[in-house]
Amino acid sequence: MFFSTSYLLLAISLATVTSAAPTSSSRYGSSFGSSFGTSLGSSSSLAGAAYFITNDPSGNQIVAMNVASNGKLSNLKATSAGGRGSHGITNPNGPDGMFSQGAVKVNAAAKMLVTVNAGSNTLSMFSINSNNPSQLTMVGSPVSSEGEFPMSVAINSNATMVCVLNGGAVDGVNCYTPDKNLGLIAMPNTLRPLGLNQTTPATGPAGTASHVVFSEDGTKLFASVKGVPPTPGFIAAWDIASDGSLSAEPVKSAPSTGGLLPFSMTVIPGTNAILATDAGVGFDIFNFGGNVNAANINGTQNAASALSATSSVVAIDGQMATCWSSFAPKSGNFYLTDIGTSTITEVNVDKNLNGTIVKQYPQIAGSATIDNDVAAIGGNNFLYVLAPNATTINVLSVNTPGQAASVQNFNFASAAKAARITFDKNNLQGMTTFIKN
């Protein structure tokens, strides 16, 4: 379908209609360790925690919730992220203030959490107490993102490299070595610009950076950028050398005809391919295994390269702004969320990288479903979706293809109020989980 910037703004406008004023003032009742909530109950044990950030300009906080063995959430605890949040420039103002996925990420094996502070141009690293995963301890101090408006962060699988995506007037990526005692240490030869001609904070959603991820084998770094219709966006790719340095210039691959605004990226397991949500149409599939030609950031054609991608585009009928995604190993499918329709779309990608829509699951109307994550607890997979307009985390069981089932709609407003955790719904961002071994 044809897509325009005004159409994306319409989706945000609809999400904004039910987004009330801040839940309370923008000042926090406590900088560290405020907590409140109901107990897990006798039938379930503590399995881990789920996290999002308040992204408030007066002080960013990480909000942690207990995850029970049955997937349900309880309790709230807030920890200062060590910096300020920031909302991007858009009209009307609404949820998804950072225009991104991955504002906060966990590496469970390393018991490590990293988050961005968009208003301070920093990122912070925390250790996770595996016995009480809501308890976070900052490691070292917040470090410069070496850019402006940091919006997304990625941790490689063996927790030896952390990369941040900056989306402001000084844009691009920068990477770090995580140290269990010192925190994040900037890595040489990893600061790489994207040349987006943006503002600080970023103006969007169209034309903004979106998400940063590692390839499955950890040898490549990808960053997604939305287009400004009718000009499509792209995925930028860098090689990662053995010393962690990035190739000098990114190679950019645009989606096929119809694709416009690549947003979140989820690696398709066992392949060199990525499923990217596309707010302009539905989703794109980028295949980096074909060794095709693509342009570098300056527009120069490159020789055939594994950094170049072919792509296909799949439309989701009736979608408004499909922007976030996760993969559930148990069902073998992907779960995409749309802020405008408040709908979860289940997608299958076959061995030939053909994408099809399996089923859709409408959530609370006007709730503005944004960031999501899948957690594996025992033999079960659970999907956690942040719905800021409803101050709710939607929890679904995603064990079986085409049979996602609601487990809980956890409304965190009352628990936040009791714990003196205040926030503006429009600023809330991120969703990541930690599950104990």
C-alpha positions as a LaTeX table, in Angstrom:
\begin{tabular}{lrrr}
\hline
Residue & $x$ (\AA) & $y$ (\AA) & $z$ (\AA) \\
\hline
Met1 & 0.00 & 0.00 & 0.00 \\
Phe2 & 1.09 & 3.62 & $-0.47$ \\
Phe3 & 2.63 & 5.08 & 2.64 \\
Ser4 & 3.33 & 8.66 & 3.65 \\
Thr5 & 4.88 & 10.36 & 6.63 \\
Ser6 & 1.45 & 11.75 & 7.49 \\
Tyr7 & 0.07 & 8.21 & 7.66 \\
Leu8 & 2.66 & 7.22 & 10.24 \\
Leu9 & 1.84 & 10.36 & 12.19 \\
Leu10 & $-1.83$ & 9.37 & 12.02 \\
Ala11 & $-0.96$ & 6.07 & 13.70 \\
Ile12 & 0.83 & 7.97 & 16.45 \\
Ser13 & $-2.08$ & 10.39 & 16.69 \\
Leu14 & $-4.51$ & 7.53 & 17.26 \\
Ala15 & $-2.19$ & 6.12 & 19.91 \\
Thr16 & $-1.98$ & 9.55 & 21.50 \\
Val17 & $-5.76$ & 9.98 & 21.77 \\
Thr18 & $-5.90$ & 7.57 & 24.70 \\
Ser19 & $-2.54$ & 8.62 & 26.13 \\
Ala20 & $-3.39$ & 10.78 & 29.11 \\
Ala21 & $-1.14$ & 13.22 & 30.89 \\
Pro22 & 1.76 & 11.83 & 32.92 \\
Thr23 & 0.69 & 9.29 & 35.53 \\
Ser24 & 1.99 & 11.76 & 38.08 \\
Ser25 & 4.66 & 14.43 & 38.16 \\
Ser26 & 7.88 & 13.87 & 36.27 \\
Arg27 & 9.88 & 13.85 & 39.51 \\
Tyr28 & 10.77 & 10.50 & 40.98 \\
Gly29 & 9.98 & 9.57 & 44.54 \\
Ser30 & 13.16 & 7.55 & 44.88 \\
Ser31 & 16.29 & 7.17 & 42.80 \\
Phe32 & 17.08 & 3.62 & 43.79 \\
Gly33 & 15.21 & 0.52 & 44.81 \\
Ser34 & 11.58 & 1.62 & 45.08 \\
Ser35 & 9.42 & $-1.49$ & 44.95 \\
Phe36 & 5.85 & $-2.61$ & 45.42 \\
Gly37 & 3.50 & $-5.32$ & 44.23 \\
Thr38 & 1.77 & $-8.56$ & 44.91 \\
Ser39 & 3.55 & $-11.79$ & 45.70 \\
Leu40 & 4.13 & $-14.53$ & 43.16 \\
Gly41 & 1.71 & $-16.83$ & 44.89 \\
Ser42 & 2.22 & $-20.32$ & 46.24 \\
Ser43 & 1.71 & $-22.05$ & 42.89 \\
Ser44 & 4.63 & $-20.36$ & 41.11 \\
Ser45 & 8.28 & $-19.69$ & 41.85 \\
Leu46 & 10.47 & $-16.77$ & 40.79 \\
Ala47 & 11.87 & $-17.43$ & 37.32 \\
Gly48 & 13.38 & $-14.07$ & 36.41 \\
Ala49 & 12.51 & $-10.47$ & 35.62 \\
Ala50 & 11.27 & $-8.24$ & 32.81 \\
Tyr51 & 12.50 & $-4.68$ & 32.30 \\
Phe52 & 11.58 & $-1.44$ & 30.53 \\
Ile53 & 12.77 & 2.16 & 31.00 \\
Thr54 & 10.88 & 5.32 & 31.96 \\
Asn55 & 13.03 & 7.45 & 29.62 \\
Asp56 & 12.07 & 10.54 & 31.60 \\
Pro57 & 14.00 & 13.80 & 30.99 \\
Ser58 & 14.20 & 14.43 & 34.74 \\
Gly59 & 15.84 & 11.05 & 35.37 \\
Asn60 & 15.73 & 7.77 & 33.47 \\
Gln61 & 14.86 & 4.68 & 35.50 \\
Ile62 & 14.88 & 0.95 & 34.79 \\
Val63 & 11.62 & $-0.63$ & 35.91 \\
Ala64 & 11.90 & $-4.32$ & 36.83 \\
Met65 & 9.03 & $-6.77$ & 37.33 \\
Asn66 & 9.24 & $-10.27$ & 38.76 \\
Val67 & 8.53 & $-13.08$ & 36.27 \\
Ala68 & 7.03 & $-16.25$ & 37.75 \\
Ser69 & 7.52 & $-19.77$ & 36.44 \\
Asn70 & 4.03 & $-19.55$ & 34.89 \\
Gly71 & 5.07 & $-16.43$ & 32.97 \\
Lys72 & 3.03 & $-13.99$ & 35.04 \\
Leu73 & 4.39 & $-10.65$ & 36.24 \\
Ser74 & 4.25 & $-9.10$ & 39.71 \\
Asn75 & 5.94 & $-6.40$ & 41.78 \\
Leu76 & 7.70 & $-3.30$ & 40.52 \\
Lys77 & 11.15 & $-2.04$ & 41.39 \\
Ala78 & 12.88 & 1.01 & 39.92 \\
Thr79 & 16.61 & 1.63 & 39.65 \\
Ser80 & 18.19 & 4.85 & 38.44 \\
Ala81 & 19.78 & 4.42 & 35.02 \\
Gly82 & 22.33 & 7.12 & 35.83 \\
Gly83 & 21.16 & 9.65 & 33.26 \\
Arg84 & 18.25 & 11.45 & 31.66 \\
Gly85 & 15.76 & 10.30 & 29.09 \\
Ser86 & 14.54 & 12.22 & 26.06 \\
His87 & 11.51 & 12.17 & 23.76 \\
Gly88 & 12.04 & 12.65 & 20.05 \\
Ile89 & 10.44 & 15.53 & 18.18 \\
Thr90 & 7.14 & 14.57 & 16.56 \\
Asn91 & 3.70 & 16.05 & 16.10 \\
Pro92 & 1.52 & 14.95 & 17.75 \\
Asn93 & 3.46 & 13.78 & 20.76 \\
Gly94 & 2.83 & 10.14 & 21.64 \\
Pro95 & 4.28 & 6.78 & 22.72 \\
Asp96 & 7.53 & 5.39 & 21.26 \\
Gly97 & 9.48 & 8.51 & 22.16 \\
Met98 & 12.78 & 7.04 & 20.95 \\
Phe99 & 11.52 & 5.67 & 17.60 \\
Ser100 & 13.43 & 2.48 & 18.36 \\
Gln101 & 13.70 & $-1.10$ & 19.57 \\
Gly102 & 16.40 & $-2.24$ & 22.00 \\
Ala103 & 16.62 & 0.74 & 24.37 \\
Val104 & 17.45 & $-1.74$ & 27.14 \\
Lys105 & 18.97 & $-5.20$ & 26.64 \\
Val106 & 20.01 & $-8.20$ & 28.74 \\
Asn107 & 22.61 & $-10.92$ & 28.27 \\
Ala108 & 21.39 & $-13.65$ & 30.61 \\
Ala109 & 24.55 & $-15.76$ & 30.54 \\
Ala110 & 26.63 & $-12.79$ & 31.68 \\
Lys111 & 23.92 & $-11.58$ & 34.10 \\
Met112 & 24.30 & $-8.16$ & 32.48 \\
Leu113 & 21.88 & $-5.38$ & 31.54 \\
Val114 & 22.73 & $-2.32$ & 29.44 \\
Thr115 & 20.49 & 0.68 & 28.81 \\
Val116 & 20.71 & 4.01 & 27.00 \\
Asn117 & 20.14 & 7.45 & 28.51 \\
Ala118 & 18.92 & 9.36 & 25.46 \\
Gly119 & 18.92 & 12.78 & 27.14 \\
Ser120 & 22.43 & 12.44 & 28.57 \\
Asn121 & 24.07 & 10.83 & 25.52 \\
Thr122 & 25.27 & 7.98 & 27.72 \\
Leu123 & 24.71 & 4.29 & 28.33 \\
Ser124 & 24.99 & 2.34 & 31.57 \\
Met125 & 25.83 & $-1.24$ & 32.47 \\
Phe126 & 24.34 & $-3.18$ & 35.39 \\
Ser127 & 24.89 & $-6.58$ & 36.96 \\
Ile128 & 21.79 & $-8.68$ & 37.64 \\
Asn129 & 21.39 & $-10.54$ & 40.92 \\
Ser130 & 20.39 & $-14.00$ & 39.66 \\
Asn131 & 18.68 & $-14.83$ & 42.96 \\
Asn132 & 16.67 & $-11.60$ & 42.84 \\
Pro133 & 16.75 & $-10.38$ & 39.22 \\
Ser134 & 14.91 & $-7.14$ & 40.00 \\
Gln135 & 18.01 & $-6.09$ & 41.94 \\
Leu136 & 20.39 & $-4.25$ & 39.60 \\
Thr137 & 23.82 & $-2.88$ & 40.50 \\
Met138 & 25.55 & $-0.35$ & 38.28 \\
Val139 & 28.99 & $-1.48$ & 37.11 \\
Gly140 & 31.41 & 1.41 & 36.71 \\
Ser141 & 29.82 & 4.69 & 35.64 \\
Pro142 & 27.67 & 5.78 & 32.70 \\
Val143 & 29.83 & 6.25 & 29.60 \\
Ser144 & 29.51 & 8.54 & 26.61 \\
Ser145 & 27.73 & 7.09 & 23.60 \\
Glu146 & 30.11 & 9.21 & 21.48 \\
Gly147 & 27.07 & 10.62 & 19.72 \\
Glu148 & 23.71 & 12.19 & 20.47 \\
Phe149 & 20.29 & 10.70 & 21.27 \\
Pro150 & 21.39 & 7.07 & 21.86 \\
Met151 & 18.30 & 4.97 & 21.15 \\
Ser152 & 19.25 & 1.29 & 20.86 \\
Val153 & 21.85 & $-1.07$ & 22.28 \\
Ala154 & 23.00 & $-4.60$ & 21.40 \\
Ile155 & 25.05 & $-7.19$ & 23.32 \\
Asn156 & 26.69 & $-10.05$ & 21.43 \\
Ser157 & 25.93 & $-13.63$ & 22.46 \\
Asn158 & 29.13 & $-14.22$ & 24.44 \\
Ala159 & 28.93 & $-10.78$ & 26.10 \\
Thr160 & 32.30 & $-9.57$ & 24.85 \\
Met161 & 30.98 & $-6.61$ & 22.85 \\
Val162 & 28.27 & $-3.99$ & 23.36 \\
Cys163 & 27.27 & $-1.56$ & 20.59 \\
Val164 & 25.06 & 1.53 & 20.75 \\
Leu165 & 23.13 & 3.31 & 17.99 \\
Asn166 & 22.99 & 7.10 & 18.13 \\
Gly167 & 20.15 & 8.76 & 16.24 \\
Gly168 & 20.62 & 12.49 & 16.86 \\
Ala169 & 22.60 & 15.25 & 15.14 \\
Val170 & 25.75 & 13.22 & 15.83 \\
Asp171 & 24.67 & 9.78 & 14.64 \\
Gly172 & 26.14 & 6.33 & 14.08 \\
Val173 & 27.35 & 3.40 & 16.12 \\
Asn174 & 30.02 & 2.93 & 18.77 \\
Cys175 & 31.10 & $-0.22$ & 20.61 \\
Tyr176 & 32.48 & $-1.21$ & 24.01 \\
Thr177 & 34.07 & $-4.05$ & 25.90 \\
Pro178 & 32.00 & $-4.89$ & 28.99 \\
Asp179 & 34.15 & $-5.41$ & 32.10 \\
Lys180 & 32.60 & $-6.94$ & 35.23 \\
Asn181 & 34.47 & $-4.47$ & 37.44 \\
Leu182 & 34.93 & $-1.35$ & 35.33 \\
Gly183 & 31.78 & $-1.38$ & 33.24 \\
Leu184 & 31.80 & $-0.36$ & 29.58 \\
Ile185 & 35.18 & 0.41 & 28.00 \\
Ala186 & 35.14 & 2.09 & 24.59 \\
Met187 & 36.65 & $-0.06$ & 21.83 \\
Pro188 & 38.98 & 1.57 & 19.28 \\
Asn189 & 37.97 & 1.75 & 15.61 \\
Thr190 & 34.25 & 1.22 & 16.22 \\
Leu191 & 32.91 & 4.79 & 16.02 \\
Arg192 & 31.13 & 4.85 & 12.67 \\
Pro193 & 28.74 & 7.57 & 11.36 \\
Leu194 & 25.57 & 7.06 & 9.35 \\
Gly195 & 25.20 & 10.57 & 7.94 \\
Leu196 & 21.47 & 10.98 & 8.60 \\
Asn197 & 21.30 & 14.80 & 8.86 \\
Gln198 & 19.15 & 14.53 & 12.00 \\
Thr199 & 18.46 & 16.76 & 15.01 \\
Thr200 & 18.93 & 16.26 & 18.76 \\
Pro201 & 16.59 & 14.93 & 19.94 \\
Ala202 & 15.78 & 13.13 & 16.71 \\
Thr203 & 12.87 & 14.31 & 14.56 \\
Gly204 & 10.65 & 11.51 & 13.33 \\
Pro205 & 9.50 & 8.85 & 13.16 \\
Ala206 & 10.34 & 8.93 & 9.43 \\
Gly207 & 14.02 & 9.43 & 8.69 \\
Thr208 & 15.26 & 8.19 & 12.06 \\
Ala209 & 17.56 & 5.38 & 13.10 \\
Ser210 & 15.76 & 2.40 & 14.62 \\
His211 & 17.67 & $-0.61$ & 15.95 \\
Val212 & 21.14 & $-2.16$ & 16.24 \\
Val213 & 21.77 & $-5.94$ & 16.32 \\
Phe214 & 24.56 & $-8.45$ & 15.81 \\
Ser215 & 24.40 & $-11.21$ & 13.21 \\
Glu216 & 23.79 & $-14.70$ & 14.57 \\
Asp217 & 27.49 & $-15.59$ & 14.31 \\
Gly218 & 28.64 & $-12.26$ & 15.75 \\
Thr219 & 30.74 & $-11.31$ & 12.71 \\
Lys220 & 28.54 & $-8.44$ & 11.50 \\
Leu221 & 26.77 & $-5.45$ & 13.01 \\
Phe222 & 23.51 & $-4.12$ & 11.55 \\
Ala223 & 21.70 & $-0.81$ & 12.05 \\
Ser224 & 18.27 & $-0.06$ & 10.59 \\
Val225 & 17.19 & 3.37 & 9.34 \\
Lys226 & 13.68 & 4.45 & 8.33 \\
Gly227 & 13.15 & 6.23 & 5.05 \\
Val228 & 11.36 & 9.49 & 4.35 \\
Pro229 & 8.64 & 8.44 & 1.90 \\
Pro230 & 8.80 & 8.03 & $-1.00$ \\
Thr231 & 12.54 & 7.42 & $-0.41$ \\
Pro232 & 13.05 & 4.05 & 1.32 \\
Gly233 & 15.24 & 3.49 & 4.34 \\
Phe234 & 17.99 & 0.90 & 4.61 \\
Ile235 & 19.93 & $-1.53$ & 6.76 \\
Ala236 & 23.57 & $-0.59$ & 7.27 \\
Ala237 & 26.05 & $-3.44$ & 7.76 \\
Trp238 & 29.62 & $-3.54$ & 9.06 \\
Asp239 & 32.10 & $-6.40$ & 9.28 \\
Ile240 & 33.50 & $-7.04$ & 12.77 \\
Ala241 & 37.21 & $-7.90$ & 12.75 \\
Ser242 & 38.84 & $-10.31$ & 15.18 \\
Asp243 & 39.95 & $-7.37$ & 17.35 \\
Gly244 & 36.40 & $-6.00$ & 17.44 \\
Ser245 & 36.98 & $-3.11$ & 15.05 \\
Leu246 & 34.31 & $-2.32$ & 12.47 \\
Ser247 & 34.80 & $-1.95$ & 8.73 \\
Ala248 & 35.42 & 1.67 & 7.77 \\
Glu249 & 32.13 & 2.31 & 6.00 \\
Pro250 & 28.76 & 0.60 & 6.25 \\
Val251 & 27.20 & $-1.08$ & 3.25 \\
Lys252 & 23.53 & $-0.14$ & 2.99 \\
Ser253 & 20.76 & $-2.30$ & 1.57 \\
Ala254 & 17.33 & $-0.84$ & 0.83 \\
Pro255 & 14.16 & $-2.95$ & 0.92 \\
Ser256 & 12.54 & $-4.12$ & $-2.30$ \\
Thr257 & 9.79 & $-2.08$ & $-3.94$ \\
Gly258 & 7.09 & $-1.28$ & $-1.41$ \\
Gly259 & 9.40 & $-1.33$ & 1.60 \\
Leu260 & 9.95 & 2.06 & 3.18 \\
Leu261 & 10.67 & 2.20 & 6.90 \\
Pro262 & 12.80 & $-0.69$ & 8.23 \\
Phe263 & 12.38 & $-0.59$ & 12.00 \\
Ser264 & 13.13 & $-3.53$ & 14.31 \\
Met265 & 15.42 & $-6.36$ & 13.21 \\
Thr266 & 15.14 & $-9.97$ & 14.38 \\
Val267 & 17.68 & $-12.52$ & 13.20 \\
Ile268 & 16.15 & $-15.51$ & 11.40 \\
Pro269 & 17.81 & $-18.46$ & 13.20 \\
Gly270 & 20.20 & $-20.61$ & 11.18 \\
Thr271 & 20.45 & $-18.11$ & 8.33 \\
Asn272 & 22.27 & $-14.95$ & 7.29 \\
Ala273 & 18.93 & $-13.19$ & 7.11 \\
Ile274 & 16.92 & $-10.69$ & 9.12 \\
Leu275 & 13.21 & $-10.05$ & 9.49 \\
Ala276 & 12.71 & $-6.29$ & 9.71 \\
Thr277 & 9.38 & $-4.77$ & 10.61 \\
Asp278 & 8.41 & $-2.01$ & 8.19 \\
Ala279 & 6.03 & 0.67 & 9.42 \\
Gly280 & 5.19 & 1.52 & 5.83 \\
Val281 & 3.89 & $-1.87$ & 4.73 \\
Gly282 & 4.31 & $-4.74$ & 7.21 \\
Phe283 & 7.70 & $-6.44$ & 7.19 \\
Asp284 & 10.79 & $-6.99$ & 5.05 \\
Ile285 & 13.14 & $-9.96$ & 4.86 \\
Phe286 & 16.79 & $-9.11$ & 4.17 \\
Asn287 & 19.03 & $-11.98$ & 3.01 \\
Phe288 & 22.73 & $-11.29$ & 3.55 \\
Gly289 & 23.73 & $-14.70$ & 2.21 \\
Gly290 & 23.50 & $-13.87$ & $-1.48$ \\
Asn291 & 26.69 & $-11.85$ & $-2.02$ \\
Val292 & 24.96 & $-9.17$ & $-4.08$ \\
Asn293 & 25.96 & $-5.60$ & $-4.89$ \\
Ala294 & 24.87 & $-2.72$ & $-2.68$ \\
Ala295 & 25.89 & 0.86 & $-2.05$ \\
Asn296 & 28.08 & 2.09 & 0.76 \\
Ile297 & 26.99 & 5.05 & 2.87 \\
Asn298 & 28.36 & 7.51 & 0.31 \\
Gly299 & 26.37 & 5.88 & $-2.49$ \\
Thr300 & 29.35 & 4.18 & $-4.13$ \\
Gln301 & 28.65 & 0.72 & $-5.52$ \\
Asn302 & 30.54 & $-2.06$ & $-3.74$ \\
Ala303 & 31.67 & $-5.36$ & $-5.14$ \\
Ala304 & 29.58 & $-8.39$ & $-4.25$ \\
Ser305 & 29.72 & $-8.70$ & $-0.50$ \\
Ala306 & 28.20 & $-10.62$ & 2.40 \\
Leu307 & 27.35 & $-7.17$ & 3.78 \\
Ser308 & 24.90 & $-6.67$ & 0.90 \\
Ala309 & 21.37 & $-8.03$ & 1.00 \\
Thr310 & 18.58 & $-9.00$ & $-1.32$ \\
Ser311 & 15.14 & $-8.47$ & 0.14 \\
Ser312 & 11.45 & $-9.24$ & $-0.10$ \\
Val313 & 8.48 & $-7.30$ & 1.23 \\
Val314 & 5.31 & $-8.70$ & 2.81 \\
Ala315 & 2.29 & $-6.45$ & 3.34 \\
Ile316 & 0.09 & $-6.72$ & 6.42 \\
Asp317 & $-3.40$ & $-5.66$ & 5.41 \\
Gly318 & $-4.83$ & $-2.97$ & 7.64 \\
Gln319 & $-1.57$ & $-2.31$ & 9.45 \\
Met320 & $-0.74$ & 1.22 & 10.56 \\
Ala321 & 2.76 & 1.11 & 12.04 \\
Thr322 & 4.24 & $-2.36$ & 12.53 \\
Cys323 & 7.51 & $-1.56$ & 14.29 \\
Trp324 & 8.65 & $-4.20$ & 16.85 \\
Ser325 & 9.43 & $-7.91$ & 16.65 \\
Ser326 & 10.65 & $-11.00$ & 18.51 \\
Phe327 & 11.19 & $-14.68$ & 17.70 \\
Ala328 & 9.77 & $-17.59$ & 19.74 \\
Pro329 & 11.88 & $-20.77$ & 19.39 \\
Lys330 & 9.04 & $-22.96$ & 20.69 \\
Ser331 & 6.56 & $-22.03$ & 17.94 \\
Gly332 & 9.27 & $-21.22$ & 15.40 \\
Asn333 & 7.47 & $-17.99$ & 14.54 \\
Phe334 & 7.94 & $-14.23$ & 14.83 \\
Tyr335 & 5.64 & $-11.84$ & 16.70 \\
Leu336 & 5.24 & $-8.28$ & 15.43 \\
Thr337 & 3.49 & $-5.39$ & 17.19 \\
Asp338 & 1.66 & $-2.41$ & 15.67 \\
Ile339 & 1.34 & 0.79 & 17.70 \\
Gly340 & $-1.57$ & 2.08 & 15.61 \\
Thr341 & $-3.84$ & $-0.96$ & 15.63 \\
Ser342 & $-2.63$ & $-2.44$ & 18.96 \\
Thr343 & $-2.36$ & $-5.81$ & 17.24 \\
Ile344 & 0.18 & $-8.64$ & 17.46 \\
Thr345 & 0.85 & $-10.34$ & 14.11 \\
Glu346 & 2.34 & $-13.84$ & 14.08 \\
Val347 & 4.62 & $-14.50$ & 11.09 \\
Asn348 & 6.28 & $-17.64$ & 9.74 \\
Val349 & 9.44 & $-17.60$ & 7.62 \\
Asp350 & 10.15 & $-20.84$ & 5.74 \\
Lys351 & 13.51 & $-22.35$ & 4.74 \\
Asn352 & 13.40 & $-20.38$ & 1.48 \\
Leu353 & 12.96 & $-17.15$ & 3.44 \\
Asn354 & 9.37 & $-16.67$ & 2.33 \\
Gly355 & 7.33 & $-14.84$ & 4.94 \\
Thr356 & 3.64 & $-15.47$ & 5.59 \\
Ile357 & 1.14 & $-14.19$ & 8.13 \\
Val358 & $-0.07$ & $-16.95$ & 10.45 \\
Lys359 & $-2.57$ & $-15.15$ & 12.67 \\
Gln360 & $-3.31$ & $-11.82$ & 14.31 \\
Tyr361 & $-4.14$ & $-11.14$ & 17.95 \\
Pro362 & $-5.86$ & $-7.81$ & 18.73 \\
Gln363 & $-4.96$ & $-6.34$ & 22.11 \\
Ile364 & $-6.65$ & $-3.59$ & 24.13 \\
Ala365 & $-7.89$ & $-0.96$ & 21.66 \\
Gly366 & $-5.79$ & 2.19 & 21.78 \\
Ser367 & $-3.21$ & 0.64 & 24.12 \\
Ala368 & $-0.33$ & 1.38 & 21.67 \\
Thr369 & 1.51 & $-1.95$ & 21.70 \\
Ile370 & 5.22 & $-1.21$ & 21.22 \\
Asp371 & 8.39 & $-2.99$ & 22.43 \\
Asn372 & 8.24 & $-6.76$ & 22.95 \\
Asp373 & 10.44 & $-9.69$ & 23.98 \\
Val374 & 10.15 & $-13.48$ & 24.21 \\
Ala375 & 11.32 & $-15.38$ & 27.30 \\
Ala376 & 11.87 & $-19.15$ & 27.53 \\
Ile377 & 10.82 & $-20.48$ & 30.95 \\
Gly378 & 11.23 & $-24.21$ & 31.33 \\
Gly379 & 9.60 & $-25.71$ & 28.26 \\
Asn380 & 7.41 & $-22.67$ & 27.58 \\
Asn381 & 7.79 & $-19.43$ & 25.62 \\
Phe382 & 6.10 & $-16.22$ & 26.75 \\
Leu383 & 5.74 & $-12.96$ & 24.82 \\
Tyr384 & 5.90 & $-9.69$ & 26.81 \\
Val385 & 4.49 & $-6.58$ & 25.11 \\
Leu386 & 4.68 & $-3.05$ & 26.50 \\
Ala387 & 1.37 & $-1.20$ & 25.97 \\
Pro388 & 2.02 & 2.26 & 27.46 \\
Asn389 & $-1.39$ & 3.82 & 26.86 \\
Ala390 & $-2.95$ & 1.09 & 29.01 \\
Thr391 & $-0.01$ & 1.09 & 31.48 \\
Thr392 & 0.01 & $-2.64$ & 30.82 \\
Ile393 & 2.35 & $-5.47$ & 29.90 \\
Asn394 & 0.50 & $-8.02$ & 27.78 \\
Val395 & 1.75 & $-11.56$ & 28.47 \\
Leu396 & 0.98 & $-14.30$ & 25.95 \\
Ser397 & 1.93 & $-17.96$ & 25.70 \\
Val398 & 3.55 & $-18.54$ & 22.29 \\
Asn399 & 4.31 & $-22.26$ & 22.37 \\
Thr400 & 2.25 & $-23.38$ & 19.39 \\
Pro401 & 2.00 & $-21.90$ & 15.88 \\
Gly402 & $-1.24$ & $-20.00$ & 15.41 \\
Gln403 & $-2.31$ & $-20.48$ & 19.01 \\
Ala404 & $-0.89$ & $-17.60$ & 21.02 \\
Ala405 & $-2.95$ & $-17.32$ & 24.20 \\
Ser406 & $-3.32$ & $-14.51$ & 26.72 \\
Val407 & $-1.77$ & $-15.33$ & 30.09 \\
Gln408 & $-2.02$ & $-11.94$ & 31.81 \\
Asn409 & $-2.56$ & $-8.23$ & 31.22 \\
Phe410 & $-0.39$ & $-6.80$ & 33.97 \\
Asn411 & $-1.43$ & $-3.22$ & 34.74 \\
Phe412 & 1.53 & $-1.68$ & 36.52 \\
Ala413 & 0.01 & 1.75 & 37.28 \\
Ser414 & $-1.16$ & 1.03 & 40.83 \\
Ala415 & 2.04 & $-0.76$ & 41.80 \\
Ala416 & 4.07 & 2.13 & 40.39 \\
Lys417 & 2.03 & 4.66 & 42.34 \\
Ala418 & 2.44 & 2.75 & 45.60 \\
Ala419 & 6.19 & 2.53 & 45.02 \\
Arg420 & 6.34 & 6.25 & 44.13 \\
Ile421 & 7.58 & 5.44 & 40.66 \\
Thr422 & 6.24 & 8.18 & 38.40 \\
Phe423 & 6.37 & 8.34 & 34.63 \\
Asp424 & 4.89 & 9.79 & 31.47 \\
Lys425 & 3.22 & 7.13 & 29.31 \\
Asn426 & 4.60 & 8.75 & 26.18 \\
Asn427 & 8.19 & 8.27 & 27.35 \\
Leu428 & 8.08 & 4.57 & 28.27 \\
Gln429 & 10.31 & 2.41 & 26.08 \\
Gly430 & 12.01 & $-0.97$ & 25.80 \\
Met431 & 11.28 & $-4.54$ & 26.84 \\
Thr432 & 13.82 & $-7.20$ & 27.75 \\
Thr433 & 13.87 & $-10.24$ & 30.04 \\
Phe434 & 16.23 & $-12.22$ & 32.25 \\
Ile435 & 15.42 & $-15.83$ & 33.11 \\
Lys436 & 17.42 & $-17.76$ & 35.69 \\
Asn437 & 19.17 & $-20.95$ & 34.56 \\
\hline
\end{tabular}
